[in-house]
Amino acid sequence: MVIEQGRALERSDAALAIARRLPFPWPMFGVFGVLPRGIRDALYRILARHRYRWFGRTSECMVPTPELRSRFLD
């Protein structure tokens, strides 16, 4: 969930809002904004359901280095 301009954004709307704020090439995912929300959210749910299988899982949270911390959004 992302709060943007006083609005709560969920699922694909939140993901697209985050992508817009990241450096290239992530803002390019904004093209998916032309799809109807129902289709975007269905794709989001598929990605969420399979994320550990596709991207792996760790048993503990990573403590970011100062270099990585500088990339976090405020």
N, CA, C and O atoms as CSV, one atom per row, in Angstrom:
chain,resi,resn,atom,element,x,y,z
A,1,MET,N,N,0.847,-1.169,0.000
A,1,MET,CA,C,0.000,0.000,0.000
A,1,MET,C,C,0.894,1.234,0.000
A,1,MET,O,O,1.910,1.279,0.694
A,2,VAL,N,N,0.510,2.218,-0.774
A,2,VAL,CA,C,1.244,3.476,-0.894
A,2,VAL,C,C,0.245,4.615,-0.700
A,2,VAL,O,O,-0.858,4.585,-1.246
A,3,ILE,N,N,0.639,5.613,0.078
A,3,ILE,CA,C,-0.173,6.823,0.221
A,3,ILE,C,C,0.462,7.881,-0.676
A,3,ILE,O,O,1.621,8.252,-0.491
A,4,GLU,N,N,-0.307,8.361,-1.644
A,4,GLU,CA,C,0.205,9.353,-2.592
A,4,GLU,C,C,-0.842,10.449,-2.735
A,4,GLU,O,O,-1.979,10.180,-3.124
A,5,GLN,N,N,-0.461,11.681,-2.422
A,5,GLN,CA,C,-1.354,12.836,-2.501
A,5,GLN,C,C,-2.657,12.585,-1.741
A,5,GLN,O,O,-3.744,12.927,-2.207
A,6,GLY,N,N,-2.516,11.973,-0.550
A,6,GLY,CA,C,-3.667,11.727,0.288
A,6,GLY,C,C,-4.544,10.565,-0.119
A,6,GLY,O,O,-5.585,10.339,0.497
A,7,ARG,N,N,-4.151,9.818,-1.143
A,7,ARG,CA,C,-4.921,8.657,-1.604
A,7,ARG,C,C,-4.164,7.382,-1.269
A,7,ARG,O,O,-2.942,7.329,-1.404
A,8,ALA,N,N,-4.883,6.358,-0.834
A,8,ALA,CA,C,-4.286,5.052,-0.557
A,8,ALA,C,C,-4.327,4.226,-1.844
A,8,ALA,O,O,-5.395,3.989,-2.409
A,9,LEU,N,N,-3.156,3.796,-2.296
A,9,LEU,CA,C,-3.060,2.984,-3.505
A,9,LEU,C,C,-2.716,1.556,-3.107
A,9,LEU,O,O,-1.876,1.334,-2.235
A,10,GLU,N,N,-3.365,0.589,-3.749
A,10,GLU,CA,C,-3.141,-0.822,-3.442
A,10,GLU,C,C,-2.713,-1.566,-4.697
A,10,GLU,O,O,-2.909,-1.098,-5.818
A,11,ARG,N,N,-2.125,-2.735,-4.479
A,11,ARG,CA,C,-1.761,-3.691,-5.518
A,11,ARG,C,C,-1.051,-3.017,-6.695
A,11,ARG,O,O,-0.032,-2.354,-6.501
A,12,SER,N,N,-1.573,-3.177,-7.896
A,12,SER,CA,C,-0.857,-2.700,-9.079
A,12,SER,C,C,-0.737,-1.176,-9.102
A,12,SER,O,O,0.252,-0.644,-9.606
A,13,ASP,N,N,-1.734,-0.466,-8.561
A,13,ASP,CA,C,-1.636,0.997,-8.512
A,13,ASP,C,C,-0.450,1.421,-7.642
A,13,ASP,O,O,0.278,2.349,-7.993
A,14,ALA,N,N,-0.258,0.739,-6.503
A,14,ALA,CA,C,0.870,1.046,-5.618
A,14,ALA,C,C,2.197,0.698,-6.291
A,14,ALA,O,O,3.158,1.463,-6.208
A,15,ALA,N,N,2.248,-0.451,-6.955
A,15,ALA,CA,C,3.483,-0.870,-7.625
A,15,ALA,C,C,3.869,0.122,-8.722
A,15,ALA,O,O,5.047,0.445,-8.875
A,16,LEU,N,N,2.896,0.604,-9.478
A,16,LEU,CA,C,3.197,1.569,-10.537
A,16,LEU,C,C,3.631,2.912,-9.951
A,16,LEU,O,O,4.499,3.579,-10.515
A,17,ALA,N,N,3.042,3.312,-8.832
A,17,ALA,CA,C,3.436,4.564,-8.183
A,17,ALA,C,C,4.882,4.474,-7.699
A,17,ALA,O,O,5.642,5.435,-7.826
A,18,ILE,N,N,5.259,3.335,-7.149
A,18,ILE,CA,C,6.643,3.135,-6.705
A,18,ILE,C,C,7.586,3.133,-7.901
A,18,ILE,O,O,8.644,3.760,-7.857
A,19,ALA,N,N,7.211,2.432,-8.970
A,19,ALA,CA,C,8.067,2.350,-10.155
A,19,ALA,C,C,8.330,3.730,-10.750
A,19,ALA,O,O,9.429,3.993,-11.238
A,20,ARG,N,N,7.338,4.609,-10.714
A,20,ARG,CA,C,7.519,5.963,-11.260
A,20,ARG,C,C,8.615,6.727,-10.523
A,20,ARG,O,O,9.266,7.591,-11.111
A,21,ARG,N,N,8.826,6.421,-9.252
A,21,ARG,CA,C,9.818,7.140,-8.443
A,21,ARG,C,C,11.222,6.544,-8.521
A,21,ARG,O,O,12.181,7.162,-8.058
A,22,LEU,N,N,11.350,5.379,-9.087
A,22,LEU,CA,C,12.651,4.718,-9.168
A,22,LEU,C,C,13.405,5.149,-10.420
A,22,LEU,O,O,12.803,5.657,-11.366
A,23,PRO,N,N,14.725,4.949,-10.429
A,23,PRO,CA,C,15.498,5.314,-11.617
A,23,PRO,C,C,15.218,4.368,-12.788
A,23,PRO,O,O,14.651,3.288,-12.620
A,24,PHE,N,N,15.628,4.805,-13.962
A,24,PHE,CA,C,15.490,4.007,-15.186
A,24,PHE,C,C,16.041,2.610,-14.927
A,24,PHE,O,O,17.088,2.489,-14.292
A,25,PRO,N,N,15.402,1.582,-15.376
A,25,PRO,CA,C,14.316,1.446,-16.340
A,25,PRO,C,C,12.942,1.280,-15.705
A,25,PRO,O,O,11.962,1.105,-16.429
A,26,TRP,N,N,12.832,1.329,-14.370
A,26,TRP,CA,C,11.574,1.035,-13.688
A,26,TRP,C,C,10.402,1.914,-14.114
A,26,TRP,O,O,9.295,1.391,-14.243
A,27,PRO,N,N,10.576,3.216,-14.342
A,27,PRO,CA,C,9.411,4.018,-14.757
A,27,PRO,C,C,8.772,3.538,-16.064
A,27,PRO,O,O,7.625,3.878,-16.357
A,28,MET,N,N,9.505,2.758,-16.840
A,28,MET,CA,C,8.938,2.239,-18.089
A,28,MET,C,C,7.765,1.297,-17.836
A,28,MET,O,O,6.942,1.084,-18.727
A,29,PHE,N,N,7.677,0.730,-16.629
A,29,PHE,CA,C,6.551,-0.143,-16.305
A,29,PHE,C,C,5.244,0.638,-16.252
A,29,PHE,O,O,4.170,0.041,-16.177
A,30,GLY,N,N,5.322,1.953,-16.289
A,30,GLY,CA,C,4.134,2.792,-16.316
A,30,GLY,C,C,3.240,2.532,-17.513
A,30,GLY,O,O,2.055,2.864,-17.487
A,31,VAL,N,N,3.796,1.939,-18.566
A,31,VAL,CA,C,2.974,1.623,-19.737
A,31,VAL,C,C,1.860,0.645,-19.378
A,31,VAL,O,O,0.836,0.598,-20.060
A,32,PHE,N,N,2.049,-0.137,-18.313
A,32,PHE,CA,C,1.006,-1.066,-17.885
A,32,PHE,C,C,-0.191,-0.326,-17.293
A,32,PHE,O,O,-1.251,-0.920,-17.092
A,33,GLY,N,N,-0.028,0.958,-17.015
A,33,GLY,CA,C,-1.123,1.762,-16.490
A,33,GLY,C,C,-2.277,1.906,-17.467
A,33,GLY,O,O,-3.383,2.263,-17.063
A,34,VAL,N,N,-2.042,1.634,-18.747
A,34,VAL,CA,C,-3.121,1.723,-19.735
A,34,VAL,C,C,-4.051,0.517,-19.667
A,34,VAL,O,O,-5.163,0.561,-20.193
A,35,LEU,N,N,-3.603,-0.558,-19.022
A,35,LEU,CA,C,-4.449,-1.738,-18.878
A,35,LEU,C,C,-5.522,-1.476,-17.827
A,35,LEU,O,O,-5.289,-0.720,-16.883
A,36,PRO,N,N,-6.667,-2.076,-17.974
A,36,PRO,CA,C,-7.704,-1.939,-16.937
A,36,PRO,C,C,-7.184,-2.464,-15.595
A,36,PRO,O,O,-6.417,-3.427,-15.559
A,37,ARG,N,N,-7.598,-1.836,-14.503
A,37,ARG,CA,C,-7.115,-2.194,-13.170
A,37,ARG,C,C,-7.338,-3.675,-12.862
A,37,ARG,O,O,-6.482,-4.302,-12.236
A,38,GLY,N,N,-8.441,-4.236,-13.276
A,38,GLY,CA,C,-8.721,-5.655,-13.013
A,38,GLY,C,C,-7.670,-6.572,-13.601
A,38,GLY,O,O,-7.256,-7.538,-12.961
A,39,ILE,N,N,-7.233,-6.275,-14.819
A,39,ILE,CA,C,-6.191,-7.082,-15.471
A,39,ILE,C,C,-4.860,-6.869,-14.767
A,39,ILE,O,O,-4.146,-7.832,-14.487
A,40,ARG,N,N,-4.514,-5.596,-14.472
A,40,ARG,CA,C,-3.251,-5.311,-13.771
A,40,ARG,C,C,-3.204,-6.005,-12.422
A,40,ARG,O,O,-2.187,-6.592,-12.055
A,41,ASP,N,N,-4.326,-5.937,-11.668
A,41,ASP,CA,C,-4.350,-6.563,-10.352
A,41,ASP,C,C,-4.258,-8.083,-10.441
A,41,ASP,O,O,-3.661,-8.715,-9.570
A,42,ALA,N,N,-4.842,-8.676,-11.481
A,42,ALA,CA,C,-4.728,-10.128,-11.673
A,42,ALA,C,C,-3.264,-10.506,-11.919
A,42,ALA,O,O,-2.772,-11.483,-11.353
A,43,LEU,N,N,-2.571,-9.735,-12.759
A,43,LEU,CA,C,-1.147,-9.990,-12.998
A,43,LEU,C,C,-0.330,-9.783,-11.722
A,43,LEU,O,O,0.611,-10.530,-11.454
A,44,TYR,N,N,-0.694,-8.769,-10.942
A,44,TYR,CA,C,-0.025,-8.504,-9.669
A,44,TYR,C,C,-0.185,-9.700,-8.727
A,44,TYR,O,O,0.777,-10.114,-8.080
A,45,ARG,N,N,-1.402,-10.254,-8.651
A,45,ARG,CA,C,-1.649,-11.400,-7.762
A,45,ARG,C,C,-0.846,-12.623,-8.201
A,45,ARG,O,O,-0.348,-13.370,-7.359
A,46,ILE,N,N,-0.716,-12.833,-9.510
A,46,ILE,CA,C,0.095,-13.959,-10.005
A,46,ILE,C,C,1.542,-13.773,-9.581
A,46,ILE,O,O,2.171,-14.710,-9.089
A,47,LEU,N,N,2.072,-12.575,-9.768
A,47,LEU,CA,C,3.452,-12.294,-9.360
A,47,LEU,C,C,3.617,-12.487,-7.858
A,47,LEU,O,O,4.599,-13.086,-7.419
A,48,ALA,N,N,2.671,-11.988,-7.063
A,48,ALA,CA,C,2.750,-12.116,-5.605
A,48,ALA,C,C,2.694,-13.580,-5.177
A,48,ALA,O,O,3.399,-13.979,-4.251
A,49,ARG,N,N,1.877,-14.369,-5.832
A,49,ARG,CA,C,1.724,-15.778,-5.474
A,49,ARG,C,C,2.987,-16.587,-5.753
A,49,ARG,O,O,3.283,-17.538,-5.030
A,50,HIS,N,N,3.736,-16.218,-6.796
A,50,HIS,CA,C,4.892,-17.008,-7.227
A,50,HIS,C,C,6.240,-16.345,-6.942
A,50,HIS,O,O,7.276,-16.856,-7.367
A,51,ARG,N,N,6.243,-15.224,-6.236
A,51,ARG,CA,C,7.482,-14.466,-6.082
A,51,ARG,C,C,8.602,-15.256,-5.421
A,51,ARG,O,O,9.756,-15.127,-5.830
A,52,TYR,N,N,8.304,-16.063,-4.422
A,52,TYR,CA,C,9.364,-16.814,-3.755
A,52,TYR,C,C,9.941,-17.890,-4.664
A,52,TYR,O,O,11.146,-18.142,-4.635
A,53,ARG,N,N,9.116,-18.511,-5.451
A,53,ARG,CA,C,9.595,-19.530,-6.388
A,53,ARG,C,C,10.500,-18.899,-7.449
A,53,ARG,O,O,11.520,-19.478,-7.823
A,54,TRP,N,N,10.130,-17.721,-7.927
A,54,TRP,CA,C,10.876,-17.077,-9.001
A,54,TRP,C,C,12.093,-16.304,-8.507
A,54,TRP,O,O,13.123,-16.291,-9.180
A,55,PHE,N,N,11.997,-15.663,-7.350
A,55,PHE,CA,C,13.062,-14.769,-6.883
A,55,PHE,C,C,13.779,-15.255,-5.635
A,55,PHE,O,O,14.759,-14.638,-5.215
A,56,GLY,N,N,13.314,-16.355,-5.025
A,56,GLY,CA,C,13.965,-16.899,-3.841
A,56,GLY,C,C,13.421,-16.302,-2.557
A,56,GLY,O,O,12.653,-15.340,-2.561
A,57,ARG,N,N,13.850,-16.910,-1.452
A,57,ARG,CA,C,13.384,-16.494,-0.131
A,57,ARG,C,C,14.550,-16.590,0.836
A,57,ARG,O,O,15.364,-17.508,0.736
A,58,THR,N,N,14.640,-15.659,1.764
A,58,THR,CA,C,15.685,-15.703,2.776
A,58,THR,C,C,15.052,-15.882,4.145
A,58,THR,O,O,13.878,-15.570,4.342
A,59,SER,N,N,15.841,-16.388,5.095
A,59,SER,CA,C,15.306,-16.637,6.433
A,59,SER,C,C,15.440,-15.431,7.350
A,59,SER,O,O,14.868,-15.415,8.440
A,60,GLU,N,N,16.190,-14.422,6.920
A,60,GLU,CA,C,16.321,-13.216,7.723
A,60,GLU,C,C,16.313,-11.990,6.824
A,60,GLU,O,O,16.588,-12.074,5.627
A,61,CYS,N,N,15.993,-10.854,7.421
A,61,CYS,CA,C,15.967,-9.597,6.680
A,61,CYS,C,C,17.395,-9.082,6.498
A,61,CYS,O,O,18.243,-9.249,7.375
A,62,MET,N,N,17.642,-8.468,5.374
A,62,MET,CA,C,18.940,-7.897,5.085
A,62,MET,C,C,19.055,-6.528,5.763
A,62,MET,O,O,18.114,-5.735,5.739
A,63,VAL,N,N,20.206,-6.263,6.360
A,63,VAL,CA,C,20.490,-4.934,6.887
A,63,VAL,C,C,21.221,-4.195,5.764
A,63,VAL,O,O,22.319,-4.597,5.376
A,64,PRO,N,N,20.626,-3.123,5.241
A,64,PRO,CA,C,21.234,-2.464,4.076
A,64,PRO,C,C,22.542,-1.759,4.422
A,64,PRO,O,O,22.714,-1.203,5.507
A,65,THR,N,N,23.444,-1.807,3.466
A,65,THR,CA,C,24.693,-1.059,3.584
A,65,THR,C,C,24.372,0.419,3.412
A,65,THR,O,O,23.297,0.755,2.914
A,66,PRO,N,N,25.277,1.314,3.812
A,66,PRO,CA,C,25.028,2.746,3.593
A,66,PRO,C,C,24.768,3.065,2.120
A,66,PRO,O,O,23.958,3.937,1.807
A,67,GLU,N,N,25.450,2.363,1.221
A,67,GLU,CA,C,25.244,2.592,-0.216
A,67,GLU,C,C,23.816,2.230,-0.624
A,67,GLU,O,O,23.170,2.976,-1.360
A,68,LEU,N,N,23.325,1.082,-0.145
A,68,LEU,CA,C,21.956,0.695,-0.467
A,68,LEU,C,C,20.949,1.606,0.229
A,68,LEU,O,O,19.921,1.946,-0.357
A,69,ARG,N,N,21.224,1.999,1.450
A,69,ARG,CA,C,20.308,2.874,2.198
A,69,ARG,C,C,20.088,4.185,1.454
A,69,ARG,O,O,18.995,4.748,1.520
A,70,SER,N,N,21.105,4.686,0.743
A,70,SER,CA,C,20.973,5.941,0.018
A,70,SER,C,C,19.975,5.824,-1.147
A,70,SER,O,O,19.515,6.834,-1.678
A,71,ARG,N,N,19.650,4.598,-1.534
A,71,ARG,CA,C,18.704,4.370,-2.629
A,71,ARG,C,C,17.265,4.281,-2.160
A,71,ARG,O,O,16.356,4.221,-2.988
A,72,PHE,N,N,17.027,4.270,-0.835
A,72,PHE,CA,C,15.673,4.172,-0.291
A,72,PHE,C,C,14.942,5.486,-0.501
A,72,PHE,O,O,15.540,6.562,-0.473
A,73,LEU,N,N,13.642,5.379,-0.710
A,73,LEU,CA,C,12.813,6.570,-0.829
A,73,LEU,C,C,12.416,7.058,0.545
A,73,LEU,O,O,12.172,6.254,1.445
A,74,ASP,N,N,12.348,8.368,0.719
A,74,ASP,CA,C,11.893,8.948,1.985
A,74,ASP,C,C,10.388,9.040,2.009
A,74,ASP,O,O,9.813,9.503,2.994
